[in-house]
Amino acid sequence: MTEADSELLGPSVHRQLRQLVLSGELEPGAPLSVLALSARLGVSRSPVREAVQQLIYEGLAVNVPHAGARVAVVDDGQIRDVLEVRAVLDGLAAAGAATRVTEFDLGKLSTMLTGQEANLRDNADPARDATLDLEFHTFIRDRSGNRTLADELARLEAQAHLYRGDLWTHPRNRRTALREHRRILEALESGDPREARTAAEAHVCGLITRMTRL
């Protein structure tokens, strides 16, 4: 393998491992054995080792003394702390995006919400619904115009999706989240940063409220 091939492989391996964690295939507490993961993905150990270290940096994994790396386990207190910080930063990202999104961007967001609404007719699929939620928020933060903010939110949003409560299994929670997403989209369509900030902050605060009811 050439050096160029190795540089391209690293990000790909990280994306694959990250998706395995966020989808729940690698559950909280699951070991992240470099040997086992390299065999599973059919790649050498070096990019897997680098990817695991990146997951630790992102807060999706932890290094346990004498046991090696494991998928992080997030409890109620930790997720509440993450969401409280995320509420402020999500609001800031939405405010920034409100003056930058294009008609094409708004169309993409609308399509995402149409997909989320269609899924309400099906049985709950927490991995699918959490992935779609992350896609929606990722799109907005990437349009914020603030790379530092986007990078920090990427870590916080990923950590939030480690939480294995029933936020994505109860029909009422799924409907409520969709309504809140629509309010965010409406605020972005208005182009008003203040409205966008308020709608985004309210959505994350709503997640905190729903979490306390679990």
C-alpha positions as CSV (number, residue, x, y, z in Angstrom):
1,M,0.0,0.0,0.0
2,T,1.4,3.4,-0.9
3,E,1.5,6.4,1.5
4,A,-1.2,8.1,-0.5
5,D,-3.5,5.0,-0.2
6,S,-2.8,4.9,3.5
7,E,-3.8,8.5,3.9
8,L,-7.1,7.9,2.1
9,L,-7.8,4.7,4.0
10,G,-7.5,6.3,7.5
11,P,-10.6,8.6,7.2
12,S,-12.6,5.8,5.6
13,V,-11.9,3.4,8.5
14,H,-12.7,6.1,11.0
15,R,-16.1,6.7,9.3
16,Q,-16.9,3.0,9.3
17,L,-16.0,2.6,13.0
18,R,-17.9,5.8,13.9
19,Q,-21.0,4.5,12.2
20,L,-20.7,1.2,13.9
21,V,-20.7,3.0,17.2
22,L,-23.4,5.5,16.5
23,S,-25.7,2.8,15.0
24,G,-25.4,0.7,18.1
25,E,-23.7,-2.2,16.3
26,L,-20.8,-1.6,18.7
27,E,-22.7,-1.1,21.9
28,P,-21.6,1.1,24.8
29,G,-19.0,-0.7,26.7
30,A,-18.0,-3.0,23.8
31,P,-14.3,-3.6,23.4
32,L,-12.5,-1.9,20.5
33,S,-9.9,-4.5,19.8
34,V,-7.6,-3.3,17.0
35,L,-6.9,-6.9,15.9
36,A,-10.6,-7.9,15.8
37,L,-11.7,-4.7,14.1
38,S,-8.9,-4.9,11.5
39,A,-10.1,-8.4,10.6
40,R,-13.8,-7.3,10.6
41,L,-13.0,-4.4,8.2
42,G,-10.4,-6.2,6.2
43,V,-7.7,-3.6,6.7
44,S,-4.4,-3.4,8.4
45,R,-4.1,-2.5,12.1
46,S,-2.5,0.9,11.6
47,P,-5.5,2.8,10.3
48,V,-7.8,1.0,12.8
49,R,-5.5,2.0,15.7
50,E,-5.6,5.6,14.5
51,A,-9.4,5.5,14.1
52,V,-9.8,4.2,17.6
53,Q,-7.7,7.1,18.9
54,Q,-9.9,9.5,17.0
55,L,-13.0,8.0,18.6
56,I,-11.4,8.5,22.0
57,Y,-10.7,12.2,21.1
58,E,-14.3,12.6,20.0
59,G,-15.6,11.2,23.3
60,L,-17.1,8.1,21.6
61,A,-14.6,5.7,23.2
62,V,-12.5,5.6,26.4
63,N,-9.2,3.9,27.2
64,V,-9.7,1.6,30.2
65,P,-6.5,0.7,32.1
66,H,-5.5,-2.9,31.6
67,A,-8.5,-3.5,29.3
68,G,-7.9,-1.3,26.3
69,A,-10.3,0.9,24.4
70,R,-14.0,0.5,24.7
71,V,-17.1,2.3,23.4
72,A,-18.0,5.0,25.9
73,V,-20.9,4.5,28.3
74,V,-22.9,7.7,28.8
75,D,-25.2,8.0,31.8
76,D,-28.1,10.4,32.5
77,G,-25.9,13.0,34.2
78,Q,-23.3,13.1,31.5
79,I,-25.9,13.3,28.7
80,R,-27.6,16.1,30.4
81,D,-24.4,18.0,30.7
82,V,-23.7,17.4,27.0
83,L,-27.2,18.6,25.9
84,E,-27.0,21.7,28.1
85,V,-23.8,22.8,26.3
86,R,-25.2,21.6,22.9
87,A,-28.3,23.7,23.3
88,V,-26.3,26.9,23.4
89,L,-24.0,25.9,20.5
90,D,-26.8,24.5,18.4
91,G,-28.5,27.9,18.7
92,L,-25.4,29.7,17.7
93,A,-25.0,27.4,14.7
94,A,-28.6,27.9,13.6
95,A,-28.2,31.6,13.9
96,G,-25.2,31.5,11.6
97,A,-26.8,29.2,9.1
98,A,-29.9,31.5,8.9
99,T,-28.0,34.1,6.9
100,R,-26.1,31.6,4.8
101,V,-28.4,28.8,3.7
102,T,-29.4,28.8,0.1
103,E,-32.7,27.7,-1.5
104,F,-30.9,24.4,-2.4
105,D,-29.9,23.9,1.3
106,L,-33.5,24.6,2.5
107,G,-34.7,22.0,-0.1
108,K,-32.3,19.4,1.3
109,L,-33.4,20.0,4.8
110,S,-37.1,19.8,3.8
111,T,-36.4,16.5,2.1
112,M,-34.8,15.2,5.3
113,L,-37.9,16.1,7.3
114,T,-40.1,14.5,4.7
115,G,-38.2,11.3,5.2
116,Q,-38.5,11.6,9.0
117,E,-42.2,12.1,8.7
118,A,-42.6,9.0,6.4
119,N,-40.7,7.0,9.0
120,L,-43.4,7.8,11.6
121,R,-45.7,5.4,9.8
122,D,-43.2,2.5,10.4
123,N,-42.1,0.9,13.6
124,A,-39.5,2.7,15.6
125,D,-35.9,2.1,14.5
126,P,-33.7,3.9,17.0
127,A,-30.5,3.5,14.9
128,R,-32.2,4.8,11.8
129,D,-34.0,7.7,13.5
130,A,-30.9,8.7,15.4
131,T,-28.9,8.7,12.2
132,L,-31.4,10.9,10.4
133,D,-31.5,13.3,13.4
134,L,-27.7,13.6,13.3
135,E,-27.8,14.2,9.5
136,F,-30.2,17.1,10.0
137,H,-28.2,18.8,12.7
138,T,-24.9,18.1,10.9
139,F,-26.2,19.8,7.8
140,I,-27.1,23.0,9.7
141,R,-23.9,23.2,11.7
142,D,-21.9,22.8,8.5
143,R,-23.7,25.8,7.1
144,S,-23.0,27.9,10.2
145,G,-19.9,29.5,8.7
146,N,-17.9,28.7,11.9
147,R,-15.6,25.8,11.5
148,T,-14.5,25.7,15.2
149,L,-18.2,25.7,16.3
150,A,-19.0,22.9,13.7
151,D,-16.1,20.8,15.0
152,E,-17.1,21.1,18.6
153,L,-20.8,20.4,17.8
154,A,-19.7,17.3,15.9
155,R,-18.2,15.9,19.0
156,L,-21.1,16.8,21.3
157,E,-23.8,15.5,18.9
158,A,-21.9,12.2,18.5
159,Q,-21.7,11.8,22.3
160,A,-25.4,12.6,22.6
161,H,-26.2,9.8,20.2
162,L,-24.5,7.3,22.4
163,Y,-27.4,7.6,24.9
164,R,-29.4,4.4,24.8
165,G,-32.7,5.7,26.3
166,D,-36.0,5.3,24.4
167,L,-35.9,8.9,23.0
168,W,-36.3,7.3,19.5
169,T,-38.7,4.5,20.4
170,H,-41.7,6.3,21.8
171,P,-44.1,7.6,19.1
172,R,-44.8,10.8,21.0
173,N,-41.1,11.6,21.2
174,R,-40.6,11.0,17.5
175,R,-43.5,13.3,16.6
176,T,-42.4,16.0,18.9
177,A,-38.8,15.9,17.5
178,L,-40.2,16.3,14.0
179,R,-42.3,19.3,15.0
180,E,-39.3,20.9,16.6
181,H,-37.2,20.2,13.5
182,R,-39.9,21.9,11.3
183,R,-39.8,25.0,13.5
184,I,-36.0,25.1,13.0
185,L,-36.5,24.8,9.2
186,E,-39.2,27.5,9.3
187,A,-36.8,29.9,11.2
188,L,-34.1,29.2,8.7
189,E,-36.5,29.9,5.8
190,S,-37.3,33.2,7.4
191,G,-33.6,34.2,7.4
192,D,-34.0,35.5,11.0
193,P,-30.9,34.5,13.1
194,R,-32.8,35.2,16.4
195,E,-35.7,33.0,15.5
196,A,-33.3,30.2,14.3
197,R,-31.3,30.4,17.5
198,T,-34.5,30.2,19.6
199,A,-35.9,27.3,17.7
200,A,-32.7,25.3,17.8
201,E,-32.1,25.9,21.6
202,A,-35.8,25.0,22.3
203,H,-35.3,21.7,20.5
204,V,-32.3,20.6,22.5
205,C,-34.0,21.8,25.7
206,G,-36.9,19.6,24.7
207,L,-34.6,16.6,24.4
208,I,-33.5,17.3,28.0
209,T,-37.1,17.4,29.2
210,R,-38.0,14.2,27.4
211,M,-35.0,12.5,28.8
212,T,-36.1,13.2,32.4
213,R,-39.4,11.4,31.7
214,L,-37.7,8.1,30.7
